[in-house]
Amino acid sequence: MNEYQWAYSLVDSSRVSTFLISILLIVYGSFRSLNMEQEAKLKEKEARSTLLRDGEKSPQDTNNVQTLDTMQALCLPLGASVSLLVMFFFFDSMQMLFAVATAVVATVALAFLLLPMCQYIMRPCSNGQKISFGVCGRFTAAELASFALSLAIVCVWVLTGHWLLMDAMGMGLCVAFIAFVRLPSLKVSTLLLTGLLIYDVFWVFFSSYIFNANVMVKVATRPADNPVGAISRKLHITAQNEGPKLSLPGKLVFPSVHQQGHFSMLGLGDIVMPGLLLCFVLRYDAYKKAQLLSSIETGTLPPGSLPGTLPPPPLPLSLYRISYFHCSLIGYFLGLLTATVSSEVFKAAQPALLYLVPFTLLPLLLMAYLKGDLRRMWSEPFHSAPIVRHLDV
């Protein structure tokens, strides 16, 4: 029975919750990013046409999205390593700063996650007009409601430290990061994920030989003092309950229904970083579809669509029906499944990116090569290729 205990653990409620929530966060964050991009392009097009009609200059890009370049992709694992060491060595003296900074960032991210729900609820009683708050800016009633709800959730988390509220904050961080940070090409994606794979493997498997402790696990599981208790001590206020220690939302935890006290844990980076890749391929799928529709409407065809213009190699029709996003999403599921099985079999913490990166990246590279898109996706995936005008003879 014990031999196959790992198989039974896969259907445990904590594992199933981890699988479902992580996949839903990636899918939702990716589509949220795609919608933001399409809305921004539409607004930019309308503003440009209006300004050009009035004889004014073209509008400047006011997009808040951060697109990573090659240097940032290479430096991100190094920056993450420095942050990990700072939290490992100086956590006791800086834990209050970590807790407050996390609470502030999580409040904004959770408000972003809750905004569509608030917009849907308040649509019948709100006209969408923005209310001015002086130097703070202008906000709609739905934006104010989502921020107030997010602030209330974070405050209750500070007072109770409940895992469910911590998970809600972590979900907001995941969706916001996937939506506002974008990868411009497959080259940058490969460099980033390869660097993070090396980072994850080193700090999980080899850090104990240098620092006499598993740095990654130590930082991920170390709780911080409650800011309420620290403030009351500073002000010499005696309180019967200073609040529980806070487990910072750098991970998602789900309790098991069958095993009391057993939690399944998945780091936010194991959701966000593969999520950035899936967001990139979803945007590319949408761009490619839009280009094809535009070619049909205007009577033009991309290279390879006409006889004698280097058509792609013959492939099974089913392969063309599978989008890059679906391919990568299936790979993420299989990678997460493999990581879960490995952790149960070896009874030790596993670097999830060791399994997630190959399972998502390698099938994507292979499919892009077979479809003839690899060169374009590698360097400039969102630049229009020269088109051939169809002539009726």
N, C-alpha and C positions, 0 to 999 in steps of 0.2 A: 504493500500500500504506500509506504514511504517513498518507494522508487518513483512513483508517478504522482507524488504530491504536487510537483510543479504544474502538472496538467490541470489538476483541480483548481489551483490558484488562479489560472487564467480566466475562469468564469466567476471568480469572486467579485462581489459587488464593487470593491474598491478598484480592482483592475478594470472592470467594465466601464466604470465611471471615468477613469483616467483616459481610456481609449476614446470614448464618446466625446468628452469635453474637449480634449486636445484637438481632435479632428474638426469638431464644430467651430472651435475658435479660429483655426486656420482658414476654414472655408468662409466663415463670416467676415473675418478680417480681410481676406483677399477680395471678396466681392465688395466690401465697403470701400476698399482702396480703389477698385475699378470704377465704382460709381462716383467717387470723389474726382477721379481723373476725368471722367466723361463730363461731369457737371462743370468742372473748371474749364475744360476746352470749349464747352458750349457758351459759358459766360464770357470767356475771352473773345470768342468769335463775334458774339453780339456786341460787346463793348468796342471791339475794333471796327466793326462795320458802322457803328453809330458815330464814333469819333472821326473816322475817315470821311463820312458823309458830311460832318460839320466842319471839316477842314482842320482838324486838330491832330496831334501826334498820337501814335498808337499807344495803347495802355501798357504800362509796365506789368511784369509778371509778379503777382502778389501771392503766389502759391506758397504755403507753409510746409510743403513736403520736402524732405531731405533725401537727395539721391546720393548714394555712396559712389565714390570713385575708386580707382585701383589702390591708391595710397591709403585711403581710409579703410579699405577692406583688408589690407595687409597689417595696418596698425591696430585694428580693433582687437584681435586676439592678444596683442601685447598690452594694450590698455586694460583689457579684462584681467590679465595676469597681475598687473600692478594693483588694480582694485582688489583682487582676491587677497593679495599679500597684505595690503593695508588693513583689510577687514580681519585677517588672521592675526596679525601682530598687535594692532591698535584698537581692537573691537571694544575692549573694556573702557578705554578713555574716550572713544568716539561713538559709542553706541547710541547716545542721545541724539547726536547729529544724524546718524543713519536712520533712526526711527522717525524723527521729524521730517527729514527730507523724503523718506519713503511715503509718509502720510500725505505730504503735499502733492507729490507727483501722482500718487495713486488716486487722490481726489479728482484731479483734472482728467486722468485717464478713464476713471470710472464714470465721470460725467459724460465723456465722449461715448462710452459704451451704452449708457442709458438714454442718450439723446433721442434716438429714433422712437423708443417706446414713449417718451414724454411728448414727442411731436404727434404721435398717433392719438394719444389720450386727449391732448389739449387742442386737437384740430377743430372740433366743433365749437369750442368757446374762445378761440384765439384767431385773430386775422393775420398773424405772422409779422406784425409790425415790431420793429426793434425799439427798445427803451434805452435812452441815453443815461449813462452813469458817469458823465464827465470824462476825466482822464482814463478811466477804466475801460471805456469803450461802449459799444451799443450791443444789446443782447435781446433776443426774443424771449417770450414768456416760457417757451419750452426749454431753452438753454438755461434760464434761471432755475427752472424746476429741476432739471437734471443735475445741476450743480448743487442745489440744496439737498436733494436726495442723496447724492454722492457724499456730500459733507456729513450728513447724518449717519450714513453707513460707516464712514471712517471713524467718526467720534464714538459710535457704539463699539467698534472694533478696539479702539484704544481702551475703553472701559472694561471690555469683557475678554478680548483676545480670542474670540470664537473663530474656529477654523473656517467656518462657512463664509464669514465676512472677509477673512484673509483671502480665501479663494476668489471671492467677488472682486476684490482689489487686483489680484493677480490676473484675472480674466480681462479686466479693463486695461491693464498694462500690456498684455499680449495683443489685444485688438488694436490699441492705439499705436503700438510700435509697428505692427504689420501694415497699418493703414498709412502712416506718415513717413516711413522709411522705405525707400525703394532701391532695387538693384537695376542698373541700366542695361546690363548685358550678361550673357552666360559666362563670359570671361571673369567678370567681377564676382559673380555668384560662385564660381568654382574656386577662386582664390579665397574668398571669405569662408566658405564652408570647409575647405581643406585646412585652412589655418585654425579654425575653431575645432575641427576634429583633433588636430595635434594638441591643441590647448586642453581639450577635455580629457584625452587619454593621458597626457602628462600629469595633470593635477589629480586625477583619480587613481592612477596606477603607480606613479613614480614619486609623487610628492612625499609619501611617507618615508622613503629612503633618505631624503634630504632634510625634512623638517620633523621627522619622528611622529608624524600625524598625517592623516588624510586631509589635506587642506580643504579640498572641495566639500567633503562631507561635513567637516568641522564648521565651516562658514555657513553652509546651507541649513544646518540644524541648530545653530547657536541662537538662543532667544536673547532679546534685548530688554533692558529695564524699561518699565512703563514711564512715559514722560510725566504722567500725573503724579506718580510717587516721587519722582525726582524734583518736580516743582514744589510739592508740599514739603519736602525735606529742606529745600533751599529757603522757603518762606517760614520754616519752623512751625508748620501746621501739622498737628497730630491727627492722623486719620486712622480709623480702625482698619480700613482696607485701602491700600495704596494702589491697587490694580494689579492684574497678573502680568507676568513677563510676556513680551510680545514676540511671536515668531514672525519675522519679517516676510512679506509676500514676494519672495524670490522663487517660489515654488507653488504648485498646486498639491494639496493633500486631500485624500478621500478615505474615510473610515470604512472598515469592513463590517458588514452586518453580521457575519457568521463568527468572526474572531474578534472578541472584545479587546480593544486597545491596539489593534493592528491598523496601520495606515499605509496607503499606497501613495508614493510621492513622485512627482515629475517636475524637474526644473523648468522655469519659464523659458530659458534659453533653448531647451529641447523642443519647444513649441514655436518660438519666435523665429529662430534662425532658419529651420526648414520652411517655416511659413513665409519668409521673405522670398525664397526660391519659388514656392507655389504661387505667390502673388505675382511674381515676375512672369511666369509661364501663363497665368490666367490673362494678364494684360496682353501678352503676345498672341494668345489665341484670339482674343477679342479684336486686336489690331489686324491680324491676318484675315479674320472674317470680314471686318469692315473694308479692307482693301479689296477683297474678292467681290463684295457687293457693289462697291464703287466702280470696279472694272466692268461688271455686268451692266450697270446703269449707264455708264459713259461709252460703252462699246469698245473698251480697251481691255487687253488681256496681259497678265504678267508674263515674263519670259518663261518659256517651257510649256505655255498653254496652246501654242500653235504648232503644227507639224514643221519639223526642221529647225526648231528653236531649243534644242537640248532638253527634251522632256525628262522628268525624273525617272529613275529606274522603276520597272514594274514591281509593284508590291501588292500583297493581299488587300482587298478593299476594306477588310475589317480594321487594318492598321490605320487607314486614313480616317476612319470613324472615331478612333480613340484620340482625344485631345491630349495635349501635353499636360494640362492640368490634371486630368483623370489619371494619366500614367504616373505622375509624381505623387498624387494623393494615394494611390494604391501602394506605391513604393514606401511612402511614409507609414502607412498602416502596417506593412510587412516588417519594416525596420523597427517600429515600436514593439511589435509582437516578438521579434527576435531578441530585442533588448530585455523585454520582460521575462522571456524564457531563460535567458542567460543569467539574469539576477536571481531567479528562483533556483536554477540548477547549481550555480556556484555559491549561493547564499552570501553574496557580497555586492557592494555597490558597483554598478557598471556605468561607464561613460556612454550615455545613450547616443551621442552623436557618432560614436564608432560604428553604430548600426544604421542610424537614420541617414547619414550623409551618403554612404554608398548605395543604399536602397532607393534614395530619391534622385541622386545626381547621375549615377551610371545608366539607369534605364532612360533617363531624359536625354543624355548625350547620344545613346545608341539610337533612340527614336528620331532625334533631330538629324543624325547622320543618314539614316535610312530614308527619311522624307526629303532630304536635300536642303534642310534649313540650318544645318550646323554652322556653316560659315557666317550666315547672316545673324543668327542668334548670338554667336560668339562675340561679334564686334559691334554692329549697329543694327539691332533688331527692329527699331522703330523708325528707320529712315526708309522712305519709299524707294523701291527699286525702279529702274527705268521700265516703262511699259511699252507694249507694242500695240498700235492702233489697228483694230480689225477693219479690213477693207473688203467690202462686198464686190466681187468681180462678176 
